[in-house]
Amino acid sequence: MNTIFWRIIGFLLILSILLCYTNGSTRRRQASQGYRLPDNVIPRKYNLEIITNLNENNFSFQGKVLIKMQCVKPTNKIILHSKDLEILENQVNLKQITAVNETVDVPITSHSYAKENDFYIVTLEQRLVAGSTYLFYIPFKGVLNEGLAGYYRSSYFDKQANKIKWLSVTQFESTDARRAFPCFDEPAMKATFVISLGHEKHLRAISNMPLKDSRKIENKKDWILDRFEETVPMSTYLVAFMISEFEYKEAEKKNSNVTFRIWARKEAIDQVNLAKEIGPKILSYFAKYFDVDYPLPKQDMAAIPDFNAGAMENWGLITFRETALLYDPNSSSISSQYYVASVVSHELAHQWFGNLVTMKWWTDLWLNEGFASYVGELGVHHLFPEWKSSDSTSVNDFTTVLSLDALKSSHPVSIPIGHPSEIEQIFDTISYKKGSYLIRMMNKFLGEDIFQKSVSNYLKKHRYSNAAQDDLWNALTQTAQAAGILQPNVTVKIIMDTWTLQTGYPLVTVTRDYEKKTVTVTQERYFSVPSFDDKNNAAKHSCWWVPLSYTTSKELMFNDTKPKKWLTCSGPLSFTTDLKDDEWFIFNLMSSGLYRVNYDENNWKLLERTLSDGNEYAQIEKLNRVQIIIDTFGLAWIGKIKYRTALDIVQYLRHETEYLPWKAGLNSLNQIDKILMRTATYGDFKKFSRHLLEPVYNKFISSNDFDNDFEGTKFRIMIISLSCYYGVGECEEQMQNMFKNWYSQTNPDENNPIPKDLRNIVYCQALKTGGEKYWEFLWQRYQKSNLASEKQLILISLGCVKELWLLQRYLQWSLEPSRIRKQDSITVFTSVAENEIGYAIAKEFLQKRFMEIHDYHGLKSSRLGRYLKIIADQIITRDGLDEFQDFTSSRSIFLKQSEISVKQAIETINSNIAWHEMHFKDISDYFLKF
């Protein structure tokens, strides 16, 4: 009896498993389309209506969308995106438009969801007919969250009204339009949009296009519905709308018919004048540069109090963090002025590169961001050529990319994207800065005229459509070959695929045979952890088409950046030279290519001798002086040259008068600072740093003239900041006296006597010794300040304090949005972690409060990667590495959106450990003599 009973139970169990498997298979088949939408239906036009409740008891919205779409392939399913929305399924309907322009119902049999892909799936009673047009009606509801993604809410305190004011705004890139309305949320699914926004009468609504008309909403007293003009064809991630009590200033129309308005909260509206002045000029500049008119009748820009990114290029309605759009000439630094100009220009460049022509899929995100970064800088230079900011930006990009892309765990700029959850991780340095630098490199080897003409042809050919990087390569190749710049058998694709489809960059080694008068050039991939050279087989086969530009001490032709030769994948390159033994070579003129250069020992000595001569060092062009510093420290890091060579060379800075070489040298030394900070050698390193800084500090501190010279001001700020940090002269005392003067003011919020460009240094130095009273004073200024850039500066400075309990409390407050906005929590953590006393506190805070931090960031949990990388930068021991790996591996399920950052953090630690084991003794001996 028992045997029969258990056989029956076993049979039923197997049957239930099979039934579960069958049901699961059915569900899986529904989602078997993968993470990409099928191409059987294509949207053509959206009629979207959303009514928004900005009531503290009911932050919500309800809407309806009517999607006009065309069937391309017969299907009985419609699959589109929806996330965190309640779809009113019983009201959803589908109609076919007949040949006589009538509509016929298409019965719906079921509604289902594949949540892992954010799919809303409608199954139909009959198959859709290829070539036919349909109207798909979907009503829905949603909640206005505070997650800074999708359609969300933001707030600010209105001092005049003495209450909190709320606004609602969108942030859809990359895949968050689906949080606001059901849609085909992929960049290639372009359509037009007619948007209508319902709201209380005292509020204002804006969207991508100008307002067409308004009407009262029946049964809702004092509510109106604003309808906007139909958009041009565009991707869903560029749709934008906002409802607020904001005010605007409109730019004067001069040589354009485009209406240009800047929106901000009432108390900050006087801070929009810079953006109002430069925005229309940059827009006109790009229309001329691309030879393509701006296609919309208006351009709005809005400063949002709570905003996750720096800015978002929504077509016709660009949204910004307040720090990226607002500027007060009486209080904002020149760096803040540049930042506003740079971000405005970057986002306006997107109106063509990204909006008019859009990537087909997120694999080519770098085309959007790299191009906007590069061309955006052209817009800044056009308006402010006296800033010389193009060189500064190039150096910043160059050094940042060389550091990050030296990791095995970096990624190509054109990176295959699987599930959309992976997309956010590639909005990083590689996509933006490496992408920008590669485009600069192309410009240098093709020439500005060829480059500009090719980009214009590309935009005209693909306008209102989508393209991939190969489409750009084709446009560039056609123009370059026609002009004879490239040989018929060489294409831009052949060259650039080696740079965009593989990770890393080359180390080019130039070896001279002084007897035979020959030069041999080879390449290999540069790794910041030398052991990867041997262990990574793929790296052994890495090669690039490297544009080789060079000059000699006899020629001094640094402006000739077009390549004299190409180092290809066919092997080493050799050529003869008539140089004498005491004459040097310099490769990569103006740092026009993304590569490091190593020379033979004698050539390095010749360069060192020239730099160390206070009368001759300027023979070497500024950007190549920068590169020599960057290259020598990078080569010393991995043991290719002796550290003594790099440290001897950097001492030439004592007679250097230009900002950028100093920046390169001090950035290189900062890497050593982080590693030595908690070692017995640090005191000797500080003496060396003081030895380097004293001459230029004495020159700068004697003058109080902080004018509008961009490079000069940045130079002075950098020197004074580091001089205070290392204890040069009376720097600390002078900064503290400035703060005391402010502290003693009767009305410190109205009268801040500290020079605006010095405030970042003064605030931090004062807090190092001022303790609680200065901390509380500065916190009060933060709460009362109406200027976002000043608030940001104060947040950074508050982490400089030495009292442990204040740092603990500050970190706690970073998770309390009533004190510090969610967008700024990482700023607080960084400021504490970079404090030599605060590092251990920040590390413990991350370890103990990890889940709270994860849940707090919610929709933007990819930010956790930034927390981890800040901690990893300062780990130099194997015990520290083991602890870090245990910590991240045990929480891997919560770090899925930060996988790339975690790998890079671990590799950074390995690099620090390798450096410590390889160089610590020798470098300690070197610093002893100071």
WOQUIZI-V872127 format. One record per pair of residues at least 6 apart in sequence whose ideal C-beta (glycine too) atoms are under 6 Angstrom apart, sorted by the first residue. I is the first residue (numbers start at 1). J is the second residue. D is the distance in whole Angstrom. If there is no record, write none. Layout:
i: {I	I}
j: {J	J}
d: {D	D}
This chain:
i: {30	30	30	31	31	35	35	37	37	38	40	40	40	41	41	41	42	42	43	43	43	43	43	44	44	44	45	45	45	46	46	46	46	47	47	48	48	48	49	49	49	50	50	50	51	51	52	52	52	52	53	54	54	59	59	60	61	62	63	63	64	65	65	66	66	67	68	69	70	71	71	71	71	73	74	74	75	76	76	77	78	79	79	80	80	80	81	81	81	81	82	82	82	83	83	83	84	85	85	86	87	88	89	91	92	93	94	94	94	95	95	95	96	96	96	96	97	97	98	106	107	108	109	109	110	111	112	113	118	120	138	144	144	145	147	147	148	149	149	149	150	150	150	151	151	153	153	154	154	154	154	155	155	156	156	156	157	158	165	167	168	169	169	170	170	171	172	173	174	174	175	175	177	177	177	177	177	178	183	185	187	187	187	188	188	190	190	190	192	192	192	193	193	194	195	195	196	196	197	197	197	198	198	199	199	200	201	201	203	205	205	206	206	207	207	208	208	208	208	208	209	209	209	210	210	210	211	211	212	212	212	213	214	214	215	216	217	217	232	233	234	235	238	238	238	240	240	242	246	246	247	247	248	248	249	249	249	250	251	251	251	256	258	258	259	260	260	260	261	262	262	262	262	263	264	264	267	268	271	271	271	274	274	275	275	278	278	279	281	282	282	282	283	283	285	285	287	287	290	290	290	291	292	296	300	301	302	303	303	303	303	304	306	306	307	308	308	310	310	310	311	311	311	311	312	313	313	315	318	322	323	323	323	324	326	327	327	328	331	331	331	332	333	333	334	334	334	336	341	342	345	345	345	346	346	349	349	349	350	352	353	353	354	356	357	357	357	358	359	359	360	360	362	362	363	363	363	364	364	364	365	365	366	366	366	367	369	369	369	370	370	370	371	373	373	374	374	374	377	377	380	381	387	388	395	395	397	397	397	398	399	399	400	400	401	401	401	404	404	405	405	406	406	406	407	407	408	409	409	409	410	411	411	412	412	412	413	413	413	413	414	414	414	415	417	424	425	437	438	441	441	443	444	444	445	445	446	446	450	450	450	450	453	454	454	454	457	458	458	473	473	476	477	477	480	495	498	498	504	505	505	506	506	506	506	507	507	507	508	508	508	509	509	510	510	510	511	511	512	512	514	517	517	518	518	519	519	520	520	521	521	522	523	525	525	526	527	528	529	529	529	530	543	545	545	546	546	547	547	548	548	548	549	549	549	549	550	550	551	551	551	552	552	552	553	553	554	558	558	561	561	561	567	584	584	584	585	586	587	588	590	591	591	596	596	597	598	598	604	608	610	611	611	612	614	617	622	622	625	626	626	626	629	629	630	632	632	632	633	633	635	636	636	639	643	643	647	650	653	653	654	656	659	659	659	674	675	675	676	676	677	681	684	684	685	686	687	688	688	689	690	690	691	693	693	694	696	697	697	697	700	700	706	706	706	713	717	720	721	723	724	724	724	724	732	735	735	735	736	736	738	738	739	739	741	742	742	742	742	743	745	749	754	760	763	764	764	766	767	767	767	768	768	771	775	775	778	782	782	785	795	795	796	798	799	799	799	802	807	807	807	811	811	813	813	814	814	814	815	826	826	829	830	832	832	833	833	833	839	843	846	854	854	857	861	862	862	864	865	865	868	869	869	872	872	872	875	876	876	881	888	895}
j: {112	114	121	114	117	117	419	184	186	79	72	73	75	69	71	78	70	72	67	69	184	189	191	68	70	191	68	191	192	65	67	191	193	66	194	65	181	195	63	64	196	61	63	197	62	198	61	168	199	243	60	166	168	144	153	143	142	141	140	181	139	138	181	135	137	136	135	134	133	128	129	130	132	130	127	130	128	124	127	123	122	119	121	120	182	184	118	178	183	185	120	178	182	118	178	179	179	140	142	141	140	139	111	139	138	137	106	134	136	103	105	135	104	106	132	134	103	133	104	124	125	122	123	125	123	122	121	120	178	182	182	153	168	152	858	859	308	171	176	859	176	179	180	170	180	166	168	167	304	305	306	164	166	165	265	305	164	165	245	244	243	242	304	240	241	312	237	237	237	423	185	420	183	185	236	237	239	185	236	236	235	358	359	360	466	233	234	235	230	231	233	231	239	230	207	228	225	227	205	226	241	217	225	205	243	223	222	224	243	226	243	242	300	228	241	231	240	315	316	317	228	229	231	229	297	298	226	228	227	228	229	227	224	226	225	224	223	225	295	464	315	358	314	315	355	314	317	302	263	265	266	269	261	263	262	272	276	261	260	276	280	284	294	299	298	279	280	299	300	272	275	276	301	302	272	303	786	326	326	327	328	327	340	325	344	341	383	344	383	345	348	379	294	348	379	382	293	294	352	456	459	456	459	316	317	318	319	320	322	325	326	319	821	823	321	823	860	321	324	343	320	324	343	347	319	347	350	355	347	788	788	789	792	343	788	337	340	787	756	787	790	789	756	757	710	713	757	789	380	380	376	379	380	372	376	372	375	376	372	459	371	372	368	463	459	462	467	466	367	368	466	468	417	423	414	416	417	414	468	469	426	431	413	431	435	469	431	432	435	435	436	439	439	432	436	436	439	440	390	393	389	390	710	711	626	660	433	436	437	591	630	667	429	433	433	434	437	410	429	504	505	526	527	528	904	907	532	903	904	907	503	430	503	501	502	503	430	434	435	500	469	500	501	426	423	862	900	594	499	593	594	451	561	592	547	563	480	485	479	480	483	485	479	475	476	479	475	472	475	492	493	492	491	492	486	545	544	545	525	594	595	523	544	546	595	524	526	596	523	595	597	522	598	521	587	599	520	600	519	600	581	576	577	574	576	575	577	572	574	567	573	572	567	539	542	596	533	911	910	911	914	638	569	566	568	567	595	563	593	563	565	567	561	563	589	592	585	587	557	558	586	579	583	585	583	584	583	589	621	589	590	592	573	603	606	607	603	624	597	597	623	623	627	631	634	631	635	640	645	649	616	617	652	652	655	652	658	660	661	660	661	664	664	665	664	645	646	649	646	668	641	643	646	918	919	923	926	665	662	665	695	662	711	714	715	874	876	912	682	685	836	924	927	928	927	726	930	927	930	726	726	728	930	723	728	728	719	719	723	728	716	719	713	755	757	757	757	761	761	731	731	732	735	765	765	761	762	765	765	766	754	762	762	766	753	748	752	753	754	777	751	784	762	793	797	797	800	774	774	800	801	800	802	803	801	806	794	791	794	791	824	827	831	810	831	832	835	837	832	838	841	832	845	819	820	820	825	828	856	863	866	867	870	838	842	839	842	870	874	871	867	861	894	863	897	897	898	898	898	901	905	901	905	905	908	909	909	912	916	909	902	902}
d: {6	6	6	4	6	5	5	6	6	6	6	4	4	5	5	6	5	6	5	5	5	6	4	5	6	6	4	6	5	6	6	6	5	4	5	5	6	5	6	5	4	5	4	6	5	3	5	5	5	5	5	5	6	4	5	5	5	5	6	6	4	5	5	6	5	4	6	6	5	4	6	5	5	6	5	5	5	5	5	5	5	5	5	6	6	5	5	4	6	4	4	6	4	4	5	5	5	5	5	4	5	4	5	5	5	5	4	6	5	4	6	5	5	6	6	5	6	5	6	6	4	6	5	5	4	6	5	6	5	6	5	4	6	5	5	4	4	6	5	4	4	3	5	5	4	6	5	5	6	5	4	5	5	6	5	5	6	5	6	4	5	4	6	5	6	6	5	4	6	5	6	5	5	5	4	6	6	4	5	5	4	5	6	5	5	5	6	6	5	5	6	5	6	5	5	5	6	4	4	5	6	6	5	6	5	6	4	5	5	5	5	5	6	5	4	5	6	5	4	5	5	4	5	5	6	5	6	6	5	6	5	5	5	5	6	6	4	5	6	5	6	5	5	5	6	3	4	6	4	6	5	5	4	5	5	5	5	5	4	5	5	6	6	6	4	6	5	5	5	4	5	5	5	4	5	4	6	6	4	6	5	4	6	5	6	6	6	6	6	5	5	4	6	5	6	5	5	5	5	5	6	4	5	5	5	5	5	5	5	4	5	5	6	6	4	6	6	6	5	6	4	5	5	5	5	5	3	5	5	3	4	5	5	4	6	6	5	5	6	6	6	5	5	5	6	5	6	4	5	6	4	4	5	5	4	4	4	5	5	6	4	6	4	5	6	4	5	5	6	6	4	5	5	5	6	6	5	6	6	5	6	5	4	4	4	6	5	5	6	2	5	6	6	5	4	4	4	6	6	5	6	5	4	5	6	5	4	6	5	6	6	6	6	5	5	5	6	6	5	6	6	5	6	4	5	5	5	4	5	5	5	6	6	6	6	5	6	5	5	5	6	4	6	6	6	5	5	5	5	5	6	5	5	4	4	5	5	6	5	5	6	6	5	5	4	4	5	5	4	4	4	4	5	5	4	4	4	5	5	5	6	4	5	6	5	5	4	5	5	5	5	5	5	5	6	5	5	5	5	5	5	6	6	6	5	6	5	6	5	5	4	5	6	5	4	6	6	4	5	5	5	5	4	6	5	4	6	4	5	5	5	6	5	5	4	6	6	4	5	6	6	6	6	6	5	5	6	5	4	5	5	4	5	6	4	5	6	6	5	6	5	5	5	5	6	5	5	6	6	5	5	5	4	5	4	6	5	6	5	5	5	4	4	5	5	6	4	5	5	4	5	4	4	6	6	5	6	5	6	5	5	6	5	6	4	6	5	6	5	5	6	4	4	6	5	5	4	5	4	5	5	5	5	5	5	6	5	6	4	5	5	5	6	5	5	5	6	6	5	5	4	5	6	5	6	6	5	4	6	5	5	5	5	3	6	6	6	6	6	6	5	5	5	6	4	5	4	5	5	4	5	6	6	6	5	5	6	6	4	5	6	5	5	6	3	4	5	6	5	5	5	6	5	4	6	5	4	4	5	6	5	6	6	4	5	5	4	5	6	5	6	6	5	5	5	4	5	5	3	3	5	6	5	4	5	5	5	5	5	5	5	6}
